[in-house]
């Protein structure tokens, strides 16, 4: 009994389209991890800013008695809150837009 040999052609997407899109997929996955890392850093910055605010509020009398000023801390908080909250809002809107497929706008 003779076995017939069948030739089978394996091709991704039929025309190599999968191979052409591979760099785009890799780039998008890398951007996803980068944006997620920035969101995590923004969340940590927000937690640190809240902690610094609570600490400054609790020891305000002691710092006043010691003659220390809070200018450096106020500058840090004035930068930390807008940076962290604005990026977190951007990330949340981007995530909602990605899962719903619709453009999300504010205002």
Phi and psi restraints in degrees (range 20) as a CNS / XPLOR table:
assign (resid 1 and name C) (resid 2 and name N)
       (resid 2 and name CA) (resid 2 and name C) 1.0 -91.9 20.0 2
assign (resid 2 and name N) (resid 2 and name CA)
       (resid 2 and name C) (resid 3 and name N) 1.0 139.0 20.0 2
assign (resid 2 and name C) (resid 3 and name N)
       (resid 3 and name CA) (resid 3 and name C) 1.0 -94.0 20.0 2
assign (resid 3 and name N) (resid 3 and name CA)
       (resid 3 and name C) (resid 4 and name N) 1.0 133.1 20.0 2
assign (resid 3 and name C) (resid 4 and name N)
       (resid 4 and name CA) (resid 4 and name C) 1.0 -86.6 20.0 2
assign (resid 4 and name N) (resid 4 and name CA)
       (resid 4 and name C) (resid 5 and name N) 1.0 133.1 20.0 2
assign (resid 4 and name C) (resid 5 and name N)
       (resid 5 and name CA) (resid 5 and name C) 1.0 -93.2 20.0 2
assign (resid 5 and name N) (resid 5 and name CA)
       (resid 5 and name C) (resid 6 and name N) 1.0 121.9 20.0 2
assign (resid 5 and name C) (resid 6 and name N)
       (resid 6 and name CA) (resid 6 and name C) 1.0 -102.2 20.0 2
assign (resid 6 and name N) (resid 6 and name CA)
       (resid 6 and name C) (resid 7 and name N) 1.0 133.9 20.0 2
assign (resid 6 and name C) (resid 7 and name N)
       (resid 7 and name CA) (resid 7 and name C) 1.0 -91.4 20.0 2
assign (resid 7 and name N) (resid 7 and name CA)
       (resid 7 and name C) (resid 8 and name N) 1.0 124.9 20.0 2
assign (resid 7 and name C) (resid 8 and name N)
       (resid 8 and name CA) (resid 8 and name C) 1.0 -115.8 20.0 2
assign (resid 8 and name N) (resid 8 and name CA)
       (resid 8 and name C) (resid 9 and name N) 1.0 128.7 20.0 2
assign (resid 8 and name C) (resid 9 and name N)
       (resid 9 and name CA) (resid 9 and name C) 1.0 -103.9 20.0 2
assign (resid 9 and name N) (resid 9 and name CA)
       (resid 9 and name C) (resid 10 and name N) 1.0 121.2 20.0 2
assign (resid 9 and name C) (resid 10 and name N)
       (resid 10 and name CA) (resid 10 and name C) 1.0 -101.5 20.0 2
assign (resid 10 and name N) (resid 10 and name CA)
       (resid 10 and name C) (resid 11 and name N) 1.0 119.9 20.0 2
assign (resid 10 and name C) (resid 11 and name N)
       (resid 11 and name CA) (resid 11 and name C) 1.0 -141.6 20.0 2
assign (resid 11 and name N) (resid 11 and name CA)
       (resid 11 and name C) (resid 12 and name N) 1.0 125.2 20.0 2
assign (resid 11 and name C) (resid 12 and name N)
       (resid 12 and name CA) (resid 12 and name C) 1.0 -69.1 20.0 2
assign (resid 12 and name N) (resid 12 and name CA)
       (resid 12 and name C) (resid 13 and name N) 1.0 121.4 20.0 2
assign (resid 12 and name C) (resid 13 and name N)
       (resid 13 and name CA) (resid 13 and name C) 1.0 74.4 20.0 2
assign (resid 13 and name N) (resid 13 and name CA)
       (resid 13 and name C) (resid 14 and name N) 1.0 5.5 20.0 2
assign (resid 13 and name C) (resid 14 and name N)
       (resid 14 and name CA) (resid 14 and name C) 1.0 83.5 20.0 2
assign (resid 14 and name N) (resid 14 and name CA)
       (resid 14 and name C) (resid 15 and name N) 1.0 -30.0 20.0 2
assign (resid 14 and name C) (resid 15 and name N)
       (resid 15 and name CA) (resid 15 and name C) 1.0 -136.5 20.0 2
assign (resid 15 and name N) (resid 15 and name CA)
       (resid 15 and name C) (resid 16 and name N) 1.0 15.2 20.0 2
assign (resid 15 and name C) (resid 16 and name N)
       (resid 16 and name CA) (resid 16 and name C) 1.0 83.3 20.0 2
assign (resid 16 and name N) (resid 16 and name CA)
       (resid 16 and name C) (resid 17 and name N) 1.0 12.9 20.0 2
assign (resid 16 and name C) (resid 17 and name N)
       (resid 17 and name CA) (resid 17 and name C) 1.0 -64.3 20.0 2
assign (resid 17 and name N) (resid 17 and name CA)
       (resid 17 and name C) (resid 18 and name N) 1.0 -33.4 20.0 2
assign (resid 17 and name C) (resid 18 and name N)
       (resid 18 and name CA) (resid 18 and name C) 1.0 -62.2 20.0 2
assign (resid 18 and name N) (resid 18 and name CA)
       (resid 18 and name C) (resid 19 and name N) 1.0 -39.3 20.0 2
assign (resid 18 and name C) (resid 19 and name N)
       (resid 19 and name CA) (resid 19 and name C) 1.0 -70.1 20.0 2
assign (resid 19 and name N) (resid 19 and name CA)
       (resid 19 and name C) (resid 20 and name N) 1.0 -33.3 20.0 2
assign (resid 19 and name C) (resid 20 and name N)
       (resid 20 and name CA) (resid 20 and name C) 1.0 -70.6 20.0 2
assign (resid 20 and name N) (resid 20 and name CA)
       (resid 20 and name C) (resid 21 and name N) 1.0 -32.0 20.0 2
assign (resid 20 and name C) (resid 21 and name N)
       (resid 21 and name CA) (resid 21 and name C) 1.0 -86.0 20.0 2
assign (resid 21 and name N) (resid 21 and name CA)
       (resid 21 and name C) (resid 22 and name N) 1.0 -9.2 20.0 2
assign (resid 21 and name C) (resid 22 and name N)
       (resid 22 and name CA) (resid 22 and name C) 1.0 -55.8 20.0 2
assign (resid 22 and name N) (resid 22 and name CA)
       (resid 22 and name C) (resid 23 and name N) 1.0 -45.7 20.0 2
assign (resid 22 and name C) (resid 23 and name N)
       (resid 23 and name CA) (resid 23 and name C) 1.0 -62.6 20.0 2
assign (resid 23 and name N) (resid 23 and name CA)
       (resid 23 and name C) (resid 24 and name N) 1.0 -34.3 20.0 2
assign (resid 23 and name C) (resid 24 and name N)
       (resid 24 and name CA) (resid 24 and name C) 1.0 -67.3 20.0 2
assign (resid 24 and name N) (resid 24 and name CA)
       (resid 24 and name C) (resid 25 and name N) 1.0 -41.1 20.0 2
assign (resid 24 and name C) (resid 25 and name N)
       (resid 25 and name CA) (resid 25 and name C) 1.0 -65.2 20.0 2
assign (resid 25 and name N) (resid 25 and name CA)
       (resid 25 and name C) (resid 26 and name N) 1.0 -44.0 20.0 2
assign (resid 25 and name C) (resid 26 and name N)
       (resid 26 and name CA) (resid 26 and name C) 1.0 -63.2 20.0 2
assign (resid 26 and name N) (resid 26 and name CA)
       (resid 26 and name C) (resid 27 and name N) 1.0 -42.0 20.0 2
assign (resid 26 and name C) (resid 27 and name N)
       (resid 27 and name CA) (resid 27 and name C) 1.0 -64.2 20.0 2
assign (resid 27 and name N) (resid 27 and name CA)
       (resid 27 and name C) (resid 28 and name N) 1.0 -41.5 20.0 2
assign (resid 27 and name C) (resid 28 and name N)
       (resid 28 and name CA) (resid 28 and name C) 1.0 -68.2 20.0 2
assign (resid 28 and name N) (resid 28 and name CA)
       (resid 28 and name C) (resid 29 and name N) 1.0 -35.8 20.0 2
assign (resid 28 and name C) (resid 29 and name N)
       (resid 29 and name CA) (resid 29 and name C) 1.0 -66.7 20.0 2
assign (resid 29 and name N) (resid 29 and name CA)
       (resid 29 and name C) (resid 30 and name N) 1.0 -41.0 20.0 2
assign (resid 29 and name C) (resid 30 and name N)
       (resid 30 and name CA) (resid 30 and name C) 1.0 -63.1 20.0 2
assign (resid 30 and name N) (resid 30 and name CA)
       (resid 30 and name C) (resid 31 and name N) 1.0 -41.0 20.0 2
assign (resid 30 and name C) (resid 31 and name N)
       (resid 31 and name CA) (resid 31 and name C) 1.0 -65.8 20.0 2
assign (resid 31 and name N) (resid 31 and name CA)
       (resid 31 and name C) (resid 32 and name N) 1.0 -36.1 20.0 2
assign (resid 31 and name C) (resid 32 and name N)
       (resid 32 and name CA) (resid 32 and name C) 1.0 -61.7 20.0 2
assign (resid 32 and name N) (resid 32 and name CA)
       (resid 32 and name C) (resid 33 and name N) 1.0 -45.3 20.0 2
assign (resid 32 and name C) (resid 33 and name N)
       (resid 33 and name CA) (resid 33 and name C) 1.0 -66.4 20.0 2
assign (resid 33 and name N) (resid 33 and name CA)
       (resid 33 and name C) (resid 34 and name N) 1.0 -36.3 20.0 2
assign (resid 33 and name C) (resid 34 and name N)
       (resid 34 and name CA) (resid 34 and name C) 1.0 -66.0 20.0 2
assign (resid 34 and name N) (resid 34 and name CA)
       (resid 34 and name C) (resid 35 and name N) 1.0 -44.4 20.0 2
assign (resid 34 and name C) (resid 35 and name N)
       (resid 35 and name CA) (resid 35 and name C) 1.0 -66.8 20.0 2
assign (resid 35 and name N) (resid 35 and name CA)
       (resid 35 and name C) (resid 36 and name N) 1.0 -37.5 20.0 2
assign (resid 35 and name C) (resid 36 and name N)
       (resid 36 and name CA) (resid 36 and name C) 1.0 -65.9 20.0 2
assign (resid 36 and name N) (resid 36 and name CA)
       (resid 36 and name C) (resid 37 and name N) 1.0 -37.5 20.0 2
assign (resid 36 and name C) (resid 37 and name N)
       (resid 37 and name CA) (resid 37 and name C) 1.0 -65.7 20.0 2
assign (resid 37 and name N) (resid 37 and name CA)
       (resid 37 and name C) (resid 38 and name N) 1.0 -40.5 20.0 2
assign (resid 37 and name C) (resid 38 and name N)
       (resid 38 and name CA) (resid 38 and name C) 1.0 -65.4 20.0 2
assign (resid 38 and name N) (resid 38 and name CA)
       (resid 38 and name C) (resid 39 and name N) 1.0 -36.9 20.0 2
assign (resid 38 and name C) (resid 39 and name N)
       (resid 39 and name CA) (resid 39 and name C) 1.0 -65.7 20.0 2
assign (resid 39 and name N) (resid 39 and name CA)
       (resid 39 and name C) (resid 40 and name N) 1.0 -39.4 20.0 2
assign (resid 39 and name C) (resid 40 and name N)
       (resid 40 and name CA) (resid 40 and name C) 1.0 -65.2 20.0 2
assign (resid 40 and name N) (resid 40 and name CA)
       (resid 40 and name C) (resid 41 and name N) 1.0 -40.8 20.0 2
assign (resid 40 and name C) (resid 41 and name N)
       (resid 41 and name CA) (resid 41 and name C) 1.0 -65.6 20.0 2
assign (resid 41 and name N) (resid 41 and name CA)
       (resid 41 and name C) (resid 42 and name N) 1.0 -38.4 20.0 2
assign (resid 41 and name C) (resid 42 and name N)
       (resid 42 and name CA) (resid 42 and name C) 1.0 -65.9 20.0 2
assign (resid 42 and name N) (resid 42 and name CA)
       (resid 42 and name C) (resid 43 and name N) 1.0 -37.2 20.0 2
assign (resid 42 and name C) (resid 43 and name N)
       (resid 43 and name CA) (resid 43 and name C) 1.0 -66.5 20.0 2
assign (resid 43 and name N) (resid 43 and name CA)
       (resid 43 and name C) (resid 44 and name N) 1.0 -41.6 20.0 2
assign (resid 43 and name C) (resid 44 and name N)
       (resid 44 and name CA) (resid 44 and name C) 1.0 -63.8 20.0 2
assign (resid 44 and name N) (resid 44 and name CA)
       (resid 44 and name C) (resid 45 and name N) 1.0 -41.4 20.0 2
assign (resid 44 and name C) (resid 45 and name N)
       (resid 45 and name CA) (resid 45 and name C) 1.0 -62.4 20.0 2
assign (resid 45 and name N) (resid 45 and name CA)
       (resid 45 and name C) (resid 46 and name N) 1.0 -40.0 20.0 2
assign (resid 45 and name C) (resid 46 and name N)
       (resid 46 and name CA) (resid 46 and name C) 1.0 -64.9 20.0 2
assign (resid 46 and name N) (resid 46 and name CA)
       (resid 46 and name C) (resid 47 and name N) 1.0 -41.8 20.0 2
assign (resid 46 and name C) (resid 47 and name N)
       (resid 47 and name CA) (resid 47 and name C) 1.0 -64.4 20.0 2
assign (resid 47 and name N) (resid 47 and name CA)
       (resid 47 and name C) (resid 48 and name N) 1.0 -42.0 20.0 2
assign (resid 47 and name C) (resid 48 and name N)
       (resid 48 and name CA) (resid 48 and name C) 1.0 -64.6 20.0 2
assign (resid 48 and name N) (resid 48 and name CA)
       (resid 48 and name C) (resid 49 and name N) 1.0 -40.8 20.0 2
assign (resid 48 and name C) (resid 49 and name N)
       (resid 49 and name CA) (resid 49 and name C) 1.0 -65.2 20.0 2
assign (resid 49 and name N) (resid 49 and name CA)
       (resid 49 and name C) (resid 50 and name N) 1.0 -40.5 20.0 2
assign (resid 49 and name C) (resid 50 and name N)
       (resid 50 and name CA) (resid 50 and name C) 1.0 -65.5 20.0 2
assign (resid 50 and name N) (resid 50 and name CA)
       (resid 50 and name C) (resid 51 and name N) 1.0 -42.7 20.0 2
assign (resid 50 and name C) (resid 51 and name N)
       (resid 51 and name CA) (resid 51 and name C) 1.0 -62.1 20.0 2
assign (resid 51 and name N) (resid 51 and name CA)
       (resid 51 and name C) (resid 52 and name N) 1.0 -41.1 20.0 2
assign (resid 51 and name C) (resid 52 and name N)
       (resid 52 and name CA) (resid 52 and name C) 1.0 -66.7 20.0 2
assign (resid 52 and name N) (resid 52 and name CA)
       (resid 52 and name C) (resid 53 and name N) 1.0 -36.6 20.0 2
assign (resid 52 and name C) (resid 53 and name N)
       (resid 53 and name CA) (resid 53 and name C) 1.0 -64.3 20.0 2
assign (resid 53 and name N) (resid 53 and name CA)
       (resid 53 and name C) (resid 54 and name N) 1.0 -45.2 20.0 2
assign (resid 53 and name C) (resid 54 and name N)
       (resid 54 and name CA) (resid 54 and name C) 1.0 -63.7 20.0 2
assign (resid 54 and name N) (resid 54 and name CA)
       (resid 54 and name C) (resid 55 and name N) 1.0 -42.7 20.0 2
assign (resid 54 and name C) (resid 55 and name N)
       (resid 55 and name CA) (resid 55 and name C) 1.0 -62.9 20.0 2
assign (resid 55 and name N) (resid 55 and name CA)
       (resid 55 and name C) (resid 56 and name N) 1.0 -44.2 20.0 2
assign (resid 55 and name C) (resid 56 and name N)
       (resid 56 and name CA) (resid 56 and name C) 1.0 -63.7 20.0 2
assign (resid 56 and name N) (resid 56 and name CA)
       (resid 56 and name C) (resid 57 and name N) 1.0 -37.1 20.0 2
assign (resid 56 and name C) (resid 57 and name N)
       (resid 57 and name CA) (resid 57 and name C) 1.0 -68.1 20.0 2
assign (resid 57 and name N) (resid 57 and name CA)
       (resid 57 and name C) (resid 58 and name N) 1.0 -40.4 20.0 2
assign (resid 57 and name C) (resid 58 and name N)
       (resid 58 and name CA) (resid 58 and name C) 1.0 -72.3 20.0 2
assign (resid 58 and name N) (resid 58 and name CA)
       (resid 58 and name C) (resid 59 and name N) 1.0 -32.3 20.0 2
assign (resid 58 and name C) (resid 59 and name N)
       (resid 59 and name CA) (resid 59 and name C) 1.0 -109.3 20.0 2
assign (resid 59 and name N) (resid 59 and name CA)
       (resid 59 and name C) (resid 60 and name N) 1.0 24.3 20.0 2
assign (resid 59 and name C) (resid 60 and name N)
       (resid 60 and name CA) (resid 60 and name C) 1.0 -65.9 20.0 2
assign (resid 60 and name N) (resid 60 and name CA)
       (resid 60 and name C) (resid 61 and name N) 1.0 -38.9 20.0 2
assign (resid 60 and name C) (resid 61 and name N)
       (resid 61 and name CA) (resid 61 and name C) 1.0 -67.2 20.0 2
assign (resid 61 and name N) (resid 61 and name CA)
       (resid 61 and name C) (resid 62 and name N) 1.0 -41.8 20.0 2
assign (resid 61 and name C) (resid 62 and name N)
       (resid 62 and name CA) (resid 62 and name C) 1.0 -65.7 20.0 2
assign (resid 62 and name N) (resid 62 and name CA)
       (resid 62 and name C) (resid 63 and name N) 1.0 -41.7 20.0 2
assign (resid 62 and name C) (resid 63 and name N)
       (resid 63 and name CA) (resid 63 and name C) 1.0 -66.4 20.0 2
assign (resid 63 and name N) (resid 63 and name CA)
       (resid 63 and name C) (resid 64 and name N) 1.0 -37.7 20.0 2
assign (resid 63 and name C) (resid 64 and name N)
       (resid 64 and name CA) (resid 64 and name C) 1.0 -65.4 20.0 2
assign (resid 64 and name N) (resid 64 and name CA)
       (resid 64 and name C) (resid 65 and name N) 1.0 -40.3 20.0 2
assign (resid 64 and name C) (resid 65 and name N)
       (resid 65 and name CA) (resid 65 and name C) 1.0 -67.4 20.0 2
assign (resid 65 and name N) (resid 65 and name CA)
       (resid 65 and name C) (resid 66 and name N) 1.0 -33.3 20.0 2
assign (resid 65 and name C) (resid 66 and name N)
       (resid 66 and name CA) (resid 66 and name C) 1.0 -80.3 20.0 2
assign (resid 66 and name N) (resid 66 and name CA)
       (resid 66 and name C) (resid 67 and name N) 1.0 -9.2 20.0 2
assign (resid 66 and name C) (resid 67 and name N)
       (resid 67 and name CA) (resid 67 and name C) 1.0 80.7 20.0 2
assign (resid 67 and name N) (resid 67 and name CA)
       (resid 67 and name C) (resid 68 and name N) 1.0 18.6 20.0 2
assign (resid 67 and name C) (resid 68 and name N)
       (resid 68 and name CA) (resid 68 and name C) 1.0 -87.8 20.0 2
assign (resid 68 and name N) (resid 68 and name CA)
       (resid 68 and name C) (resid 69 and name N) 1.0 147.6 20.0 2
assign (resid 68 and name C) (resid 69 and name N)
       (resid 69 and name CA) (resid 69 and name C) 1.0 -103.7 20.0 2
assign (resid 69 and name N) (resid 69 and name CA)
       (resid 69 and name C) (resid 70 and name N) 1.0 160.8 20.0 2
assign (resid 69 and name C) (resid 70 and name N)
       (resid 70 and name CA) (resid 70 and name C) 1.0 -108.4 20.0 2
assign (resid 70 and name N) (resid 70 and name CA)
       (resid 70 and name C) (resid 71 and name N) 1.0 20.2 20.0 2
assign (resid 70 and name C) (resid 71 and name N)
       (resid 71 and name CA) (resid 71 and name C) 1.0 -61.2 20.0 2
assign (resid 71 and name N) (resid 71 and name CA)
       (resid 71 and name C) (resid 72 and name N) 1.0 -45.5 20.0 2
assign (resid 71 and name C) (resid 72 and name N)
       (resid 72 and name CA) (resid 72 and name C) 1.0 -62.2 20.0 2
assign (resid 72 and name N) (resid 72 and name CA)
       (resid 72 and name C) (resid 73 and name N) 1.0 -42.0 20.0 2
assign (resid 72 and name C) (resid 73 and name N)
       (resid 73 and name CA) (resid 73 and name C) 1.0 -67.6 20.0 2
assign (resid 73 and name N) (resid 73 and name CA)
       (resid 73 and name C) (resid 74 and name N) 1.0 -38.4 20.0 2
assign (resid 73 and name C) (resid 74 and name N)
       (resid 74 and name CA) (resid 74 and name C) 1.0 -65.7 20.0 2
assign (resid 74 and name N) (resid 74 and name CA)
       (resid 74 and name C) (resid 75 and name N) 1.0 -39.8 20.0 2
assign (resid 74 and name C) (resid 75 and name N)
       (resid 75 and name CA) (resid 75 and name C) 1.0 -64.2 20.0 2
assign (resid 75 and name N) (resid 75 and name CA)
       (resid 75 and name C) (resid 76 and name N) 1.0 -43.8 20.0 2
assign (resid 75 and name C) (resid 76 and name N)
       (resid 76 and name CA) (resid 76 and name C) 1.0 -59.3 20.0 2
assign (resid 76 and name N) (resid 76 and name CA)
       (resid 76 and name C) (resid 77 and name N) 1.0 -46.3 20.0 2
assign (resid 76 and name C) (resid 77 and name N)
       (resid 77 and name CA) (resid 77 and name C) 1.0 -68.2 20.0 2
assign (resid 77 and name N) (resid 77 and name CA)
       (resid 77 and name C) (resid 78 and name N) 1.0 -35.2 20.0 2
assign (resid 77 and name C) (resid 78 and name N)
       (resid 78 and name CA) (resid 78 and name C) 1.0 -66.9 20.0 2
assign (resid 78 and name N) (resid 78 and name CA)
       (resid 78 and name C) (resid 79 and name N) 1.0 -24.9 20.0 2
assign (resid 78 and name C) (resid 79 and name N)
       (resid 79 and name CA) (resid 79 and name C) 1.0 -91.5 20.0 2
assign (resid 79 and name N) (resid 79 and name CA)
       (resid 79 and name C) (resid 80 and name N) 1.0 -39.6 20.0 2
assign (resid 79 and name C) (resid 80 and name N)
       (resid 80 and name CA) (resid 80 and name C) 1.0 -67.9 20.0 2
assign (resid 80 and name N) (resid 80 and name CA)
       (resid 80 and name C) (resid 81 and name N) 1.0 -44.3 20.0 2
assign (resid 80 and name C) (resid 81 and name N)
       (resid 81 and name CA) (resid 81 and name C) 1.0 -63.1 20.0 2
assign (resid 81 and name N) (resid 81 and name CA)
       (resid 81 and name C) (resid 82 and name N) 1.0 -52.3 20.0 2
assign (resid 81 and name C) (resid 82 and name N)
       (resid 82 and name CA) (resid 82 and name C) 1.0 -62.9 20.0 2
assign (resid 82 and name N) (resid 82 and name CA)
       (resid 82 and name C) (resid 83 and name N) 1.0 -37.0 20.0 2
assign (resid 82 and name C) (resid 83 and name N)
       (resid 83 and name CA) (resid 83 and name C) 1.0 -64.5 20.0 2
assign (resid 83 and name N) (resid 83 and name CA)
       (resid 83 and name C) (resid 84 and name N) 1.0 -49.4 20.0 2
assign (resid 83 and name C) (resid 84 and name N)
       (resid 84 and name CA) (resid 84 and name C) 1.0 -71.1 20.0 2
assign (resid 84 and name N) (resid 84 and name CA)
       (resid 84 and name C) (resid 85 and name N) 1.0 -44.3 20.0 2
assign (resid 84 and name C) (resid 85 and name N)
       (resid 85 and name CA) (resid 85 and name C) 1.0 -67.6 20.0 2
assign (resid 85 and name N) (resid 85 and name CA)
       (resid 85 and name C) (resid 86 and name N) 1.0 -42.4 20.0 2
assign (resid 85 and name C) (resid 86 and name N)
       (resid 86 and name CA) (resid 86 and name C) 1.0 -65.5 20.0 2
assign (resid 86 and name N) (resid 86 and name CA)
       (resid 86 and name C) (resid 87 and name N) 1.0 -41.1 20.0 2
assign (resid 86 and name C) (resid 87 and name N)
       (resid 87 and name CA) (resid 87 and name C) 1.0 -70.0 20.0 2
assign (resid 87 and name N) (resid 87 and name CA)
       (resid 87 and name C) (resid 88 and name N) 1.0 -37.9 20.0 2
assign (resid 87 and name C) (resid 88 and name N)
       (resid 88 and name CA) (resid 88 and name C) 1.0 -63.8 20.0 2
assign (resid 88 and name N) (resid 88 and name CA)
       (resid 88 and name C) (resid 89 and name N) 1.0 -38.8 20.0 2
assign (resid 88 and name C) (resid 89 and name N)
       (resid 89 and name CA) (resid 89 and name C) 1.0 -64.5 20.0 2
assign (resid 89 and name N) (resid 89 and name CA)
       (resid 89 and name C) (resid 90 and name N) 1.0 -41.6 20.0 2
assign (resid 89 and name C) (resid 90 and name N)
       (resid 90 and name CA) (resid 90 and name C) 1.0 -60.0 20.0 2
assign (resid 90 and name N) (resid 90 and name CA)
       (resid 90 and name C) (resid 91 and name N) 1.0 -44.2 20.0 2
assign (resid 90 and name C) (resid 91 and name N)
       (resid 91 and name CA) (resid 91 and name C) 1.0 -66.5 20.0 2
assign (resid 91 and name N) (resid 91 and name CA)
       (resid 91 and name C) (resid 92 and name N) 1.0 -40.6 20.0 2
assign (resid 91 and name C) (resid 92 and name N)
       (resid 92 and name CA) (resid 92 and name C) 1.0 -64.0 20.0 2
assign (resid 92 and name N) (resid 92 and name CA)
       (resid 92 and name C) (resid 93 and name N) 1.0 -45.5 20.0 2
assign (resid 92 and name C) (resid 93 and name N)
       (resid 93 and name CA) (resid 93 and name C) 1.0 -64.4 20.0 2
assign (resid 93 and name N) (resid 93 and name CA)
       (resid 93 and name C) (resid 94 and name N) 1.0 -37.7 20.0 2
assign (resid 93 and name C) (resid 94 and name N)
       (resid 94 and name CA) (resid 94 and name C) 1.0 -64.8 20.0 2
assign (resid 94 and name N) (resid 94 and name CA)
       (resid 94 and name C) (resid 95 and name N) 1.0 -40.8 20.0 2
assign (resid 94 and name C) (resid 95 and name N)
       (resid 95 and name CA) (resid 95 and name C) 1.0 -66.5 20.0 2
assign (resid 95 and name N) (resid 95 and name CA)
       (resid 95 and name C) (resid 96 and name N) 1.0 -44.1 20.0 2
assign (resid 95 and name C) (resid 96 and name N)
       (resid 96 and name CA) (resid 96 and name C) 1.0 -61.1 20.0 2
assign (resid 96 and name N) (resid 96 and name CA)
       (resid 96 and name C) (resid 97 and name N) 1.0 -43.6 20.0 2
assign (resid 96 and name C) (resid 97 and name N)
       (resid 97 and name CA) (resid 97 and name C) 1.0 -63.3 20.0 2
assign (resid 97 and name N) (resid 97 and name CA)
       (resid 97 and name C) (resid 98 and name N) 1.0 -37.8 20.0 2
assign (resid 97 and name C) (resid 98 and name N)
       (resid 98 and name CA) (resid 98 and name C) 1.0 -68.1 20.0 2
assign (resid 98 and name N) (resid 98 and name CA)
       (resid 98 and name C) (resid 99 and name N) 1.0 -38.8 20.0 2
assign (resid 98 and name C) (resid 99 and name N)
       (resid 99 and name CA) (resid 99 and name C) 1.0 -83.8 20.0 2
assign (resid 99 and name N) (resid 99 and name CA)
       (resid 99 and name C) (resid 100 and name N) 1.0 -27.6 20.0 2
assign (resid 99 and name C) (resid 100 and name N)
       (resid 100 and name CA) (resid 100 and name C) 1.0 -92.7 20.0 2
assign (resid 100 and name N) (resid 100 and name CA)
       (resid 100 and name C) (resid 101 and name N) 1.0 -24.2 20.0 2
assign (resid 100 and name C) (resid 101 and name N)
       (resid 101 and name CA) (resid 101 and name C) 1.0 81.2 20.0 2
assign (resid 101 and name N) (resid 101 and name CA)
       (resid 101 and name C) (resid 102 and name N) 1.0 5.4 20.0 2
assign (resid 101 and name C) (resid 102 and name N)
       (resid 102 and name CA) (resid 102 and name C) 1.0 -113.3 20.0 2
assign (resid 102 and name N) (resid 102 and name CA)
       (resid 102 and name C) (resid 103 and name N) 1.0 152.2 20.0 2
assign (resid 102 and name C) (resid 103 and name N)
       (resid 103 and name CA) (resid 103 and name C) 1.0 -75.0 20.0 2
assign (resid 103 and name N) (resid 103 and name CA)
       (resid 103 and name C) (resid 104 and name N) 1.0 130.4 20.0 2
assign (resid 103 and name C) (resid 104 and name N)
       (resid 104 and name CA) (resid 104 and name C) 1.0 -108.2 20.0 2
assign (resid 104 and name N) (resid 104 and name CA)
       (resid 104 and name C) (resid 105 and name N) 1.0 124.0 20.0 2
assign (resid 104 and name C) (resid 105 and name N)
       (resid 105 and name CA) (resid 105 and name C) 1.0 -121.9 20.0 2
assign (resid 105 and name N) (resid 105 and name CA)
       (resid 105 and name C) (resid 106 and name N) 1.0 156.3 20.0 2
assign (resid 105 and name C) (resid 106 and name N)
       (resid 106 and name CA) (resid 106 and name C) 1.0 -111.0 20.0 2
assign (resid 106 and name N) (resid 106 and name CA)
       (resid 106 and name C) (resid 107 and name N) 1.0 130.1 20.0 2
